[in-house]
Structure formats: C-alpha cells, structure tokens
Amino acid sequence: MVVFLVGLASSLINAGCNIREGIVFYLLITCVSVFFSATLGMLTGFLLRARGFLVGALIIIGTIIYSLYVLYSEPSLFVYNPVFGFFPGPIYDAVLPVTATLVAARAITALWGCLFLVVLTIANGLGYSRIGAWDAVKLLSVVALLVAAHVYRSELGVSFPRDYITEKVLPASVETDHFVIYYDPGAREARHIKLIADEHEWRYGELAEYLNVNSTDKIRSYIYPNTETRKRVVGAGDTTIANPIHKEIHLVYDSYPHQVLKHELVHVMSADFGDRFLKISPKIGLLEGLAVAADWSGDDFTPHQWSKVIIQAGLAPDIESITGLGFWYAAPAVSYTLMGSFSRYLIDQYGIENFKKVYGSGDFSVYGKPLPGLIAEWKAFLETVPTPPEADAIARARFGAPSIFGAVCARKVAALKEEAFGYYGAGNFYRAGELFSEARGFDEKDPALINGLAYSAYYLGDYEKAAELAGQPDSLSKVDRTILSNLRANALWQSGDVEGALEIFRGIERDYLPDDIQRELDVKISAIDEGGPAERGAREFFSTRDRAIQAIAMEESIQGSPGYAPAYYLVGRMLINTGNYEDAAPYLETADYIGLPSERLASENLRLLGTALYASGDYEAAAGVFSGLALLSPRDKAYAEDFLGRIEHAEEKMLK
C-alpha cells in the first residue's frame, strides 16, 4: 500500500499522469502477485511446516529463473511472471498499455493462487474427513483452466514459440546461402521476396568483409507484415530487434532498401566474437556503437560530424559512462551517434581485430591505453572533421529531446501520441487533434505534438487555426520553427493567399529543413511559378493525405501541364512507396527527361528511378542512372555506389 500511495502522489504531482493506468497496473501486477505468493506460502507452510518457507521461496525463485530461461530461449522479448508480473521488452517502445494479454496472463496467475487455495482446502479437509464432490469439481475445474491456458498460450498472446510463429504468423519461407527468411505470403512484401532475399545476401557480404567473419550458421530473418504484428509476437513495435544468441532478426519491410537491415545484421554477425554466453558485448555502448560504425549510413552528416556538433553544443553526456549501462540513460539519438563515431574511430585507427577483442571482453587495455585517453584521442580527431555553420542549430533540433528516463510522463505521452498518430494516419484528424492537445497538457514543448496538432487542423480544412498554431511556439528550435512556417504558408496557400504563401516559401527556402520538406518546397514554389493546372494540382495534392485524391490531382496536372516535371516525379514516388516499381519507372524517366526545377528534386528522382529499375531487374539501365547520380549529387554518392555494388553482385550471380 505504501508503494501505491507513493506512486499516486507522484502522478498527482505530475498533473495527474497515468493515475488510471497506474491503479489498473497496481491491481493487476502487485495485488495478483501478492495473492499468488500468499496462497503459495499458506499451502507450503501447511504441508511442510518448518520447511514451508524455504520451499515456497525456492518455488518463487524457480519461476523467476524459468522466466529468464524463456527470455533466453524464445524470440519474444517480453515475459509474464507470477511474481514480478511483466517484463515488457525494449525500453525504446515507450507505450506500455493495459492489454487483453496482460489481463489474461494475470488471470492465469490468479488461477494458480486459486489452485493453491483449493489444494489447501482439500489437504486441510483430509484430516477431518470433510472432502466432498464440490471440492473435486473445483480442483478439476481450476486444473482444466490452467491446462487450457497453457495449450492456448500463443492464442492468448502470452508466449510465442518459434514453431508457432513459422506455422501461424509467418508460414512462408525462402532459403538463401546465409539466411532462412520467414514471411506472410499474403503481405505486400511477399511480391518482392526475391528482392528482399538478395538484399539480405548483399548486406551479409558487405559485413562479412568489414567484420572479417565467416560463419556457417544460417541467420533466421522474420519479416512481419506490420509493426502491430511484431509488437504482439516479439514485444517490439517501433524498435527493430536482433537476437545474437539465436542468430535471428525481426523486421518490418516498410521500405526498400531497408533502413536498418545492415545495422541489425551487425548485432547477429558480431555474435561470433561477443560474450561466450549472451553473444554480445558486455559494454552496451560498444554493442550499438559497432552497429552504427559498420552501417555508417546517414542523412545530412556522418556520425563523426554529428558527434562533433553534439559535443560542441553541450549535448553530450559523459562518454565513458555511455560505453556501459549509462548508454540507456542518455537520449537514444545522442548515445547511438556518439558511440558509433567512437567505435568507428577505434576501428579505423587500431583495426577491426583489436576492436573485436575489446567488444567481447569490454576491456580497453587491448589498446595499451586507458579509456579516458582513447576518448581524448577521439575528441581531438573530431576537431579536424569539417562541419557546416548551420550544424549547431540542426543538432539542437535533432538531439535535444530527453531520454525516456528524463521525459515528462513518458508512458502517458507516448500512449497518447501513438493513438493520435493512429487516428491521423486513418484520416480522423478531429480525434487526432484532441489527443495531440491532451498530450500537450503534459509536454508543451514536444515539436511532434505541436506539429501533429497544427497539421490535424490543416487537414481538417481549418486553415486559420493551423496558421495560428504554426505561429505560436517560440520555445522551439529554429529548425522546428521553420518547419511550422512551412505549414503556415501552406494554410495561406489553401486559403487563397498565394502571394503571402510564396513569400514565406521563398523566405524559408534558404534555411535548413529536412530533405522531404526541402523537396516539398521546391515543388510548391515551382508549381506557383508555373501557374495554371500545375499550381492547382499541387495545391490539391498538398491539401490532403488521401493517396487516391493526390494521384488524381497529379494526373490532372499532367494532362493540363504535360511539361511540368514534378507531377511525374510525385506520381512515381507514390508508386515506389507502394512497391509498384515497374509502374513507377516510366513516370520517373519522364520527370528526368523533362527536367526538374532543382538539383534536390533531380537527384531524388534519379535515386528513385535507379531503385525502381534495379527492383524491376533492369540492371543495365539502373547502373546508368546510379552512375549519373554519383556525379550529380555528392550527398547521394554513397547510396549510388552501394547500388552499383549490388548490380555488379547481381550480374555476377547471373553468370554463375
């Protein structure tokens, strides 16, 4: 009860954060665990007298050990336990709702307590010859329910053995030289399973060379149709998971190429030189740092450049602390980036074999220098890394968010945000706005909530409110304010103030914005300059999230202004996003032939065109496109070279 009162007081202090959920969790976890432990203690105390306490304690310890074994042996990262209740899985999945599965699992625990009471009643009645038919009925009923719960544990969501996953959830599979890939034959990615399998092999070859490993064990790759299914089965929704112990990865293929496949494969392939039992590094920072270092993908800057500006902006935690368990207490974006840069420096400076020794042992003495000295070396190296002048403002926007341990009412806000974005994605912008507004009551400075609320008003057609919301938040970073200025201009544009919108668009064009918004600006400015059907089509396109309406708007734009290239680009992009690569290629080729109004759009169009051609099997044409992209855009050079390597690899396979 003291624990409950402390938690209640904390929730009241934090503006009523999670009071209802906290009460339900207290009843389900604490009260049920007390009931289980108390009835177990009563039974063992009655049956074994002096040794009852010891036996009861051993049983409780045994349940915990068994739960640890389940976590070790099964793919799921969550586990239900009669004593501690529930381990939910990755900390980066901040949403922790009360689910039907949790209720079912705690009901099973309560049934065990009922079984203990029934057995106690029977044992006590034996001494007085008071056992009746009703006692037998109660015993058989409870045992039958427990047996049924065990048999249907996967249907209840309590446990998911591998056999169940590969028979019921992902019943189709394909085997390659280094992988067994399981997938849902009815899902969208089933159409492209050969393409997905080839990407797995390509990434494996890259990493085998970089890490200098050569394992004969095949990696199991589980590809779920959506994050909801992965959350239910594995316990990780938004977090992609690798299991080095059993050499398996759990993916959702929502885009191609997959953004984190290479990162997750590093975790699995590094099992060959990880800890003897857990197959990972005892230093969590090195575990994730190696994955970032080997992947080395980025958007605006490399991890070295990001790390330099993080440190200069005063956003970096103590580096020595995040090599270990302190890694989880820093904001994920910060800790991953810093440790990726540090790990890459150690590998480049001292070689992969030395790093592998440190990775497996956690002992930096391999380098003949203490850890603080190595950190000082790395920081001195970062000083030589060039960064653009706007990097500091970008870093504050990108890395300024707190970790889950430092966020205000993190679970509640995350739950509201997830529900809000669910309604937002489904087109219910009114309900989404209500939930974003409720979440802002706990955290007024979260840019995602402010953007969500403003965009919800915008897509409802309330342009006045959208413009007002977009102009309010002075507390945000410069980058976030610029993003909202783009929305404010959108609202003016939709309201008919074309000149006012264009003035804002041109004003923020020179500021830093995420790539997708920069390209959006290029399209909108060019459409307004073009006028006529191009401007009308673009205005309708950006007024809605309905893909069908957007496609119609662009087709009408093409018919009315056939020389306007961005319309072809936007249609091609939509087709790429739905996996229709062969249909996308002609639109993207036309956009390239006509000529796009900015280098950003031109390079993005080439990137998409090359991907579409490669996915369609036209390797020769794809090679020509990616060769051109490498020359046109220094930022896309690494992406282009990666695909040129894939093409060479694919052509070599065809000749064998």
KEPATI-541062 format. One line per 10 residues: number of its first residue (from 1); their letters; for each residue x, y, z of C-alpha. Coordinates in nm, 3 decimals, decimal comma, always signed. Layout:
% residues N
NUM> a> X:Y:Z; ...
END
This chain:
% residues 656
1> mvvflvglas> +0,000:+0,000:+0,000; +0,292:+0,234:+0,071; +0,419:+0,178:-0,285; +0,073:+0,255:-0,422; +0,047:+0,580:-0,223; +0,393:+0,692:-0,333; +0,305:+0,624:-0,698; -0,030:+0,802:-0,661; +0,138:+1,106:-0,506; +0,394:+1,115:-0,790
11> slinagcnir> +0,115:+1,102:-1,051; -0,077:+1,383:-0,879; +0,235:+1,600:-0,870; +0,284:+1,539:-1,245; -0,057:+1,679:-1,343; -0,244:+1,353:-1,296; -0,004:+1,150:-1,509; -0,112:+0,785:-1,553; -0,340:+0,771:-1,247; -0,597:+0,541:-1,405
21> egivfyllit> -0,334:+0,323:-1,571; -0,131:+0,315:-1,251; -0,426:+0,192:-1,047; -0,502:-0,081:-1,301; -0,138:-0,191:-1,313; -0,125:-0,194:-0,933; -0,430:-0,420:-0,919; -0,308:-0,648:-1,197; +0,059:-0,671:-1,101; +0,102:-0,606:-0,732
31> cvsvffsatl> -0,227:-0,741:-0,597; -0,226:-1,055:-0,809; +0,140:-1,125:-0,724; +0,062:-1,084:-0,353; -0,233:-1,322:-0,387; -0,016:-1,579:-0,568; +0,270:-1,554:-0,315; +0,041:-1,555:-0,010; -0,156:-1,862:-0,120; +0,166:-2,041:-0,213
41> gmltgfllra> +0,308:-1,958:+0,130; -0,007:-2,079:+0,305; +0,000:-2,411:+0,116; +0,369:-2,485:+0,163; +0,351:-2,376:+0,526; +0,061:-2,612:+0,591; +0,207:-2,911:+0,406; +0,573:-2,878:+0,503; +0,557:-2,685:+0,830; +0,913:-2,591:+0,923
51> rgflvgalii> +1,042:-2,619:+0,567; +0,746:-2,441:+0,408; +0,913:-2,102:+0,391; +1,222:-2,245:+0,223; +1,023:-2,447:-0,031; +0,792:-2,154:-0,108; +1,092:-1,926:-0,158; +1,255:-2,182:-0,389; +0,936:-2,205:-0,596; +0,923:-1,827:-0,633
61> igtiiyslyv> +1,291:-1,816:-0,732; +1,224:-2,102:-0,972; +0,951:-1,907:-1,150; +1,191:-1,616:-1,200; +1,465:-1,845:-1,331; +1,215:-2,005:-1,569; +1,111:-1,661:-1,698; +1,475:-1,575:-1,761; +1,511:-1,903:-1,949; +1,208:-1,813:-2,164
71> lysepslfvy> +1,363:-1,475:-2,245; +1,687:-1,651:-2,334; +1,538:-1,930:-2,545; +1,234:-1,777:-2,720; +1,224:-1,494:-2,974; +0,984:-1,281:-2,769; +1,142:-1,003:-2,564; +0,854:-0,986:-2,317; +0,771:-1,234:-2,044; +0,492:-1,275:-1,789
81> npvfgffpgp> +0,580:-1,397:-1,442; +0,367:-1,479:-1,134; +0,595:-1,279:-0,904; +0,728:-0,971:-1,084; +0,431:-0,965:-1,319; +0,553:-0,849:-1,655; +0,873:-0,758:-1,838; +0,754:-0,553:-2,139; +1,055:-0,570:-2,372; +1,264:-0,289:-2,528
91> iydavlpvta> +1,276:+0,038:-2,336; +1,255:+0,235:-2,662; +0,895:+0,124:-2,707; +0,767:+0,379:-2,459; +0,399:+0,284:-2,484; +0,302:+0,035:-2,213; -0,076:-0,017:-2,227; -0,303:-0,246:-2,031; -0,375:-0,515:-2,290; -0,609:-0,813:-2,301
101> tlvaaraita> -0,298:-1,033:-2,297; -0,178:-0,877:-1,973; -0,519:-0,933:-1,818; -0,517:-1,296:-1,940; -0,167:-1,357:-1,804; -0,256:-1,217:-1,463; -0,580:-1,418:-1,465; -0,367:-1,730:-1,514; -0,153:-1,627:-1,216; -0,469:-1,576:-1,011
111> lwgclflvvl> -0,584:-1,924:-1,117; -0,264:-2,067:-0,971; -0,345:-1,891:-0,647; -0,695:-2,043:-0,659; -0,539:-2,385:-0,719; -0,321:-2,342:-0,411; -0,630:-2,250:-0,207; -0,828:-2,548:-0,336; -0,541:-2,787:-0,262; -0,505:-2,629:+0,083
121> tianglgysr> -0,877:-2,677:+0,147; -0,859:-3,042:+0,040; -0,543:-3,107:+0,241; -0,698:-2,947:+0,547; -1,024:-3,138:+0,494; -0,847:-3,472:+0,473; -0,769:-3,453:+0,843; -1,135:-3,409:+0,926; -1,286:-3,629:+0,652; -1,458:-3,324:+0,503
131> igawdavkll> -1,380:-3,376:+0,136; -1,686:-3,357:-0,085; -1,775:-3,374:-0,451; -1,773:-2,994:-0,474; -1,405:-2,987:-0,374; -1,321:-3,231:-0,653; -1,520:-3,021:-0,903; -1,332:-2,706:-0,800; -0,996:-2,883:-0,828; -1,071:-3,032:-1,169
141> svvallvaah> -1,214:-2,701:-1,298; -0,908:-2,498:-1,197; -0,668:-2,761:-1,335; -0,865:-2,775:-1,662; -0,849:-2,397:-1,700; -0,474:-2,395:-1,634; -0,416:-2,673:-1,887; -0,626:-2,488:-2,146; -0,436:-2,164:-2,078; -0,107:-2,346:-2,140
151> vyrselgvsf> -0,227:-2,514:-2,459; -0,363:-2,185:-2,599; -0,088:-1,961:-2,459; +0,004:-1,833:-2,806; -0,356:-1,755:-2,898; -0,379:-1,563:-2,572; -0,059:-1,380:-2,660; +0,128:-1,495:-2,350; +0,405:-1,683:-2,531; +0,514:-1,731:-2,893
161> prdyitekvl> +0,748:-2,025:-2,960; +0,931:-2,022:-3,294; +0,723:-2,309:-3,428; +0,404:-2,111:-3,373; +0,548:-1,805:-3,549; +0,662:-2,002:-3,854; +0,340:-2,205:-3,876; +0,071:-1,948:-3,791; +0,213:-1,596:-3,827; +0,479:-1,623:-4,100
171> pasvetdhfv> +0,409:-1,957:-4,270; +0,605:-1,895:-4,593; +0,983:-1,908:-4,618; +1,273:-1,881:-4,859; +1,627:-2,006:-4,801; +1,947:-1,849:-4,934; +2,317:-1,917:-4,880; +2,322:-1,745:-4,541; +1,956:-1,694:-4,442; +1,622:-1,856:-4,382
181> iyydpgarea> +1,364:-1,582:-4,433; +1,010:-1,624:-4,297; +0,726:-1,404:-4,420; +0,350:-1,371:-4,456; +0,253:-1,490:-4,807; -0,044:-1,254:-4,808; +0,154:-0,942:-4,721; +0,276:-0,681:-4,969; +0,641:-0,776:-4,930; +0,567:-1,131:-5,049
191> rhikliadeh> +0,562:-0,993:-5,405; +0,923:-0,885:-5,366; +1,064:-1,166:-5,155; +1,344:-1,241:-5,404; +1,445:-0,875:-5,397; +1,441:-0,884:-5,015; +1,643:-1,206:-5,007; +1,902:-1,056:-5,243; +1,933:-0,753:-5,017; +1,994:-0,978:-4,718
201> ewrygelaey> +2,278:-1,153:-4,903; +2,426:-0,825:-5,025; +2,437:-0,680:-4,675; +2,579:-1,004:-4,539; +2,864:-0,994:-4,791; +2,948:-0,633:-4,703; +2,956:-0,705:-4,330; +3,142:-1,036:-4,357; +3,424:-0,844:-4,523; +3,415:-0,548:-4,283
211> lnvnstdkir> +3,393:-0,758:-3,965; +3,620:-1,032:-4,101; +3,383:-1,313:-4,000; +3,289:-1,633:-4,178; +3,016:-1,829:-4,000; +2,844:-2,138:-4,136; +2,531:-2,078:-3,923; +2,231:-1,952:-4,117; +2,057:-1,641:-3,986; +1,681:-1,653:-3,942
221> syiypntetr> +1,504:-1,339:-4,061; +1,140:-1,290:-3,958; +0,958:-1,033:-4,172; +0,630:-0,919:-4,016; +0,356:-0,753:-4,222; +0,333:-0,453:-3,985; +0,458:-0,316:-3,655; +0,140:-0,423:-3,473; +0,206:-0,791:-3,552; +0,569:-0,764:-3,448
231> krvvgagdtt> +0,466:-0,592:-3,126; +0,221:-0,869:-3,044; +0,461:-1,152:-3,124; +0,801:-1,018:-3,022; +0,715:-0,729:-2,792; +0,885:-0,468:-3,012; +0,672:-0,243:-3,230; +0,872:+0,062:-3,334; +1,202:-0,099:-3,230; +1,369:-0,336:-3,477
241> ianpihkeih> +1,519:-0,634:-3,298; +1,817:-0,866:-3,346; +1,884:-1,172:-3,131; +2,255:-1,262:-3,143; +2,209:-1,566:-2,917; +1,993:-1,744:-3,172; +2,114:-1,550:-3,477; +1,782:-1,404:-3,582; +1,640:-1,065:-3,675; +1,281:-0,939:-3,665
251> lvydsyphqv> +1,193:-0,685:-3,934; +0,906:-0,490:-4,084; +0,985:-0,419:-4,452; +0,802:-0,088:-4,490; +1,054:+0,046:-4,741; +1,321:-0,072:-4,982; +1,610:-0,069:-4,933; +1,553:-0,149:-4,566; +1,684:+0,132:-4,347; +1,818:-0,075:-4,057
261> lkhelvhvms> +1,876:-0,424:-4,200; +2,252:-0,371:-4,209; +2,254:-0,234:-3,853; +2,065:-0,533:-3,716; +2,277:-0,783:-3,907; +2,584:-0,641:-3,735; +2,438:-0,745:-3,399; +2,383:-1,100:-3,521; +2,711:-1,143:-3,709; +2,914:-0,998:-3,420
271> adfgdrflki> +2,791:-1,289:-3,207; +3,096:-1,478:-3,336; +3,323:-1,258:-3,123; +3,083:-1,149:-2,849; +3,043:-1,273:-2,493; +3,057:-1,651:-2,465; +2,702:-1,691:-2,332; +2,498:-1,387:-2,442; +2,693:-1,339:-2,770; +2,701:-0,962:-2,724
281> spkigllegl> +2,944:-0,713:-2,579; +2,936:-0,660:-2,202; +2,964:-0,290:-2,289; +2,624:-0,181:-2,425; +2,780:+0,124:-2,587; +3,010:-0,096:-2,795; +2,719:-0,324:-2,889; +2,531:-0,039:-3,055; +2,842:+0,155:-3,146; +2,973:-0,125:-3,367
291> avaadwsgdd> +2,638:-0,149:-3,548; +2,641:+0,226:-3,625; +3,009:+0,214:-3,722; +2,967:-0,079:-3,962; +2,645:+0,058:-4,114; +2,774:+0,418:-4,132; +2,464:+0,542:-4,307; +2,346:+0,895:-4,252; +2,131:+1,168:-4,389; +2,277:+1,514:-4,357
301> ftphqwskvi> +2,606:+1,432:-4,187; +2,818:+1,134:-4,086; +2,820:+1,018:-3,721; +3,163:+1,186:-3,688; +3,016:+1,520:-3,793; +2,708:+1,477:-3,576; +2,927:+1,383:-3,277; +3,139:+1,692:-3,319; +2,838:+1,924:-3,313; +2,673:+1,730:-3,027
311> iqaglapdie> +2,984:+1,784:-2,814; +3,022:+2,148:-2,918; +2,655:+2,215:-2,840; +2,699:+2,078:-2,488; +2,451:+1,795:-2,550; +2,694:+1,508:-2,494; +2,680:+1,302:-2,172; +2,994:+1,164:-2,011; +3,134:+0,942:-2,287; +3,291:+0,691:-2,051
321> sitglgfwya> +2,955:+0,634:-1,881; +2,766:+0,557:-2,204; +3,007:+0,281:-2,300; +2,829:+0,077:-2,031; +2,479:+0,078:-1,883; +2,472:+0,458:-1,891; +2,408:+0,418:-2,264; +2,038:+0,369:-2,189; +2,009:+0,681:-1,972; +2,110:+0,920:-2,248
331> apavsytlmg> +1,878:+1,017:-2,532; +1,896:+0,734:-2,789; +1,985:+0,960:-3,081; +2,278:+1,100:-2,881; +2,416:+0,776:-2,739; +2,392:+0,582:-3,068; +2,563:+0,859:-3,262; +2,846:+0,919:-3,016; +2,925:+0,552:-2,966; +2,904:+0,489:-3,340
341> sfsrylidqy> +3,158:+0,762:-3,405; +3,386:+0,647:-3,121; +3,371:+0,283:-3,236; +3,441:+0,380:-3,597; +3,742:+0,582:-3,484; +3,883:+0,287:-3,287; +3,832:+0,050:-3,583; +3,989:+0,288:-3,835; +4,278:+0,376:-3,604; +4,359:+0,039:-3,446
351> gienfkkvyg> +4,197:-0,221:-3,673; +3,890:-0,441:-3,657; +4,066:-0,732:-3,484; +4,163:-0,523:-3,182; +3,810:-0,384:-3,164; +3,667:-0,736:-3,172; +3,878:-0,829:-2,870; +3,753:-0,526:-2,679; +3,396:-0,595:-2,794; +3,397:-0,947:-2,649
361> sgdfsvygkp> +3,567:-0,862:-2,322; +3,479:-0,499:-2,254; +3,845:-0,446:-2,164; +4,003:-0,146:-2,336; +4,353:-0,239:-2,219; +4,394:-0,417:-2,554; +4,486:-0,075:-2,691; +4,757:-0,023:-2,430; +4,583:+0,296:-2,320; +4,314:+0,377:-2,062
371> lpgliaewka> +3,964:+0,455:-2,185; +3,986:+0,829:-2,096; +4,296:+0,855:-2,314; +4,121:+0,692:-2,608; +3,824:+0,926:-2,565; +4,060:+1,226:-2,566; +4,220:+1,098:-2,888; +3,879:+1,060:-3,050; +3,769:+1,409:-2,947; +4,091:+1,553:-3,088
381> fletvptppe> +4,020:+1,371:-3,414; +3,666:+1,514:-3,425; +3,810:+1,865:-3,411; +3,959:+1,800:-3,754; +3,623:+1,693:-3,903; +3,466:+1,973:-4,113; +3,106:+2,072:-4,037; +2,888:+2,342:-4,197; +2,795:+2,654:-3,994; +2,427:+2,555:-3,959
391> adaiararfg> +2,519:+2,224:-3,793; +2,482:+2,355:-3,437; +2,118:+2,461:-3,486; +2,041:+2,132:-3,660; +2,198:+1,931:-3,377; +1,993:+2,111:-3,113; +1,673:+2,026:-3,301; +1,774:+1,667:-3,372; +1,939:+1,570:-3,044; +1,775:+1,796:-2,787
401> apsifgavca> +1,500:+1,552:-2,685; +1,546:+1,381:-2,344; +1,572:+1,007:-2,292; +1,267:+0,813:-2,175; +1,404:+0,841:-1,820; +1,413:+1,220:-1,840; +1,088:+1,281:-2,026; +0,775:+1,415:-1,857; +0,512:+1,144:-1,807; +0,682:+0,942:-2,081
411> rkvaalkeea> +0,444:+0,642:-2,088; +0,129:+0,852:-2,090; +0,251:+1,094:-2,354; +0,380:+0,809:-2,570; +0,044:+0,630:-2,547; -0,149:+0,944:-2,639; +0,093:+1,019:-2,921; +0,066:+0,667:-3,062; -0,313:+0,678:-3,052; -0,315:+1,026:-3,205
421> fgyygagnfy> -0,090:+0,926:-3,493; -0,307:+0,618:-3,544; -0,614:+0,837:-3,595; -0,405:+1,079:-3,802; -0,294:+0,800:-4,035; -0,654:+0,679:-4,065; -0,772:+1,026:-4,165; -0,963:+1,108:-3,843; -0,795:+1,444:-3,791; -1,052:+1,572:-3,543
431> ragelfsear> -0,986:+1,290:-3,295; -0,613:+1,310:-3,364; -0,617:+1,680:-3,275; -0,797:+1,610:-2,948; -0,534:+1,355:-2,846; -0,240:+1,574:-2,952; -0,391:+1,853:-2,745; -0,431:+1,625:-2,443; -0,070:+1,510:-2,474; +0,047:+1,872:-2,490
441> gfdekdpali> -0,104:+1,919:-2,146; +0,187:+1,708:-2,017; +0,460:+1,828:-2,254; +0,404:+2,163:-2,425; +0,749:+2,175:-2,586; +0,740:+1,849:-2,782; +0,764:+1,957:-3,150; +0,597:+1,635:-3,267; +0,286:+1,722:-3,065; +0,275:+2,081:-3,188
451> nglaysayyl> +0,321:+1,968:-3,548; +0,060:+1,697:-3,507; -0,194:+1,939:-3,366; -0,129:+2,203:-3,633; -0,135:+1,953:-3,921; -0,455:+1,796:-3,786; -0,623:+2,137:-3,806; -0,476:+2,190:-4,153; -0,610:+1,862:-4,295; -0,948:+1,932:-4,137
461> gdyekaaela> -0,958:+2,244:-4,352; -0,934:+2,482:-4,055; -0,657:+2,687:-4,212; -0,697:+2,982:-3,977; -0,638:+2,761:-3,672; -0,350:+2,580:-3,845; -0,179:+2,911:-3,923; -0,234:+3,032:-3,567; -0,089:+2,714:-3,414; +0,208:+2,721:-3,651
471> gqpdslskvd> +0,293:+3,075:-3,548; +0,279:+3,024:-3,169; +0,569:+2,812:-3,042; +0,860:+3,050:-2,974; +1,017:+2,793:-2,740; +1,105:+2,554:-3,025; +1,438:+2,528:-3,203; +1,498:+2,731:-3,517; +1,461:+2,421:-3,735; +1,126:+2,328:-3,579
481> rtilsnlran> +1,001:+2,687:-3,617; +1,098:+2,679:-3,984; +0,904:+2,355:-4,034; +0,596:+2,519:-3,882; +0,647:+2,825:-4,103; +0,614:+2,592:-4,400; +0,280:+2,474:-4,262; +0,164:+2,832:-4,203; +0,243:+2,912:-4,566; +0,051:+2,600:-4,674
491> alwqsgdveg> -0,252:+2,728:-4,482; -0,228:+3,069:-4,652; -0,195:+2,900:-4,991; -0,505:+2,686:-4,935; -0,693:+2,998:-4,819; -0,617:+3,173:-5,148; -0,333:+3,399:-5,038; -0,089:+3,271:-5,300; +0,148:+3,569:-5,279; +0,169:+3,553:-4,900
501> aleifrgier> +0,240:+3,180:-4,915; +0,506:+3,223:-5,183; +0,680:+3,493:-4,981; +0,711:+3,257:-4,684; +0,815:+2,962:-4,903; +1,094:+3,170:-5,059; +1,193:+3,307:-4,721; +1,249:+2,967:-4,561; +1,394:+2,807:-4,876; +1,743:+2,918:-4,767
511> dylpddiqre> +1,705:+2,778:-4,413; +1,782:+2,422:-4,315; +1,487:+2,184:-4,340; +1,463:+1,804:-4,351; +1,512:+1,668:-4,702; +1,148:+1,577:-4,759; +1,029:+1,927:-4,670; +1,306:+2,087:-4,878; +1,185:+1,889:-5,180; +0,825:+1,977:-5,097
521> ldvkisaide> +0,923:+2,345:-5,102; +1,086:+2,306:-5,442; +0,768:+2,152:-5,582; +0,539:+2,417:-5,434; +0,750:+2,714:-5,544; +0,786:+2,575:-5,897; +0,412:+2,499:-5,916; +0,316:+2,853:-5,812; +0,566:+2,994:-6,063; +0,421:+2,765:-6,334
531> ggpaergare> +0,061:+2,861:-6,252; -0,249:+2,714:-6,414; -0,315:+2,339:-6,387; +0,029:+2,279:-6,230; -0,043:+2,517:-5,942; -0,400:+2,391:-5,893; -0,286:+2,029:-5,895; -0,003:+2,089:-5,648; -0,232:+2,287:-5,416; -0,482:+2,000:-5,412
541> ffstrdraiq> -0,204:+1,745:-5,371; -0,072:+1,916:-5,058; -0,420:+1,975:-4,914; -0,485:+1,609:-4,837; -0,330:+1,283:-4,720; -0,567:+1,074:-4,931; -0,342:+0,897:-5,182; -0,622:+0,848:-5,435; -0,705:+1,221:-5,439; -0,334:+1,305:-5,464
551> aiameesiqg> -0,293:+1,070:-5,761; -0,595:+1,220:-5,938; -0,462:+1,572:-5,874; -0,128:+1,485:-6,032; -0,285:+1,310:-6,332; -0,498:+1,620:-6,394; -0,184:+1,832:-6,360; -0,007:+1,613:-6,618; -0,299:+1,644:-6,860; -0,321:+2,021:-6,816
561> spgyapayyl> +0,053:+2,092:-6,798; +0,230:+1,797:-6,965; +0,565:+1,975:-6,949; +0,559:+2,013:-6,569; +0,810:+1,751:-6,445; +0,734:+1,750:-6,066; +0,389:+1,599:-6,133; +0,550:+1,291:-6,293; +0,801:+1,275:-6,005; +0,525:+1,280:-5,742
571> vgrmlintgn> +0,326:+1,003:-5,914; +0,640:+0,793:-5,948; +0,723:+0,845:-5,584; +0,376:+0,732:-5,474; +0,408:+0,417:-5,687; +0,753:+0,344:-5,538; +0,609:+0,375:-5,188; +0,350:+0,107:-5,268; +0,610:-0,128:-5,417; +0,493:-0,082:-5,779
581> yedaapylet> +0,844:-0,041:-5,920; +0,771:-0,126:-6,285; +0,482:+0,122:-6,297; +0,689:+0,392:-6,128; +0,984:+0,384:-6,366; +0,813:+0,549:-6,672; +0,691:+0,843:-6,465; +1,033:+0,897:-6,310; +1,203:+0,865:-6,650; +0,968:+1,129:-6,791
591> adyiglpser> +1,042:+1,363:-6,500; +1,414:+1,319:-6,562; +1,374:+1,378:-6,937; +1,172:+1,699:-6,894; +1,398:+1,827:-6,619; +1,316:+1,903:-6,257; +1,340:+2,257:-6,115; +1,609:+2,190:-5,852; +1,914:+1,972:-5,801; +1,749:+1,827:-5,488
601> lasenlrllg> +1,449:+1,705:-5,684; +1,664:+1,586:-5,974; +1,890:+1,376:-5,752; +1,596:+1,234:-5,555; +1,422:+1,147:-5,881; +1,735:+0,965:-6,002; +1,764:+0,780:-5,672; +1,406:+0,659:-5,700; +1,440:+0,578:-6,071; +1,755:+0,374:-6,017
611> talyasgdye> +1,590:+0,185:-5,732; +1,281:+0,114:-5,944; +1,488:-0,010:-6,237; +1,702:-0,231:-6,013; +1,395:-0,373:-5,837; +1,244:-0,445:-6,180; +1,556:-0,636:-6,285; +1,681:-0,385:-6,545; +2,037:-0,376:-6,410; +2,196:-0,210:-6,714
621> aaagvfsgla> +1,961:+0,088:-6,705; +1,989:+0,109:-6,325; +2,369:+0,120:-6,349; +2,349:+0,413:-6,590; +2,115:+0,604:-6,359; +2,324:+0,545:-6,046; +2,645:+0,640:-6,228; +2,479:+0,969:-6,317; +2,355:+1,017:-5,961; +2,706:+0,967:-5,819
631> llsprdkaya> +2,831:+1,251:-6,042; +2,533:+1,481:-5,981; +2,497:+1,466:-5,604; +2,789:+1,424:-5,360; +2,535:+1,359:-5,083; +2,388:+1,064:-5,274; +2,723:+0,927:-5,389; +2,738:+0,659:-5,116; +2,381:+0,547:-5,195; +2,462:+0,528:-5,567
641> edflgrieha> +2,784:+0,337:-5,510; +2,603:+0,092:-5,284; +2,360:+0,011:-5,565; +2,636:-0,009:-5,823; +2,792:-0,273:-5,598; +2,459:-0,457:-5,576; +2,428:-0,451:-5,955; +2,775:-0,594:-6,001; +2,699:-0,863:-5,743; +2,366:-0,949:-5,910
651> eekmlk> +2,524:-0,972:-6,255; +2,799:-1,199:-6,122; +2,534:-1,430:-5,976; +2,357:-1,445:-6,313; +2,678:-1,558:-6,484; +2,738:-1,845:-6,242
END
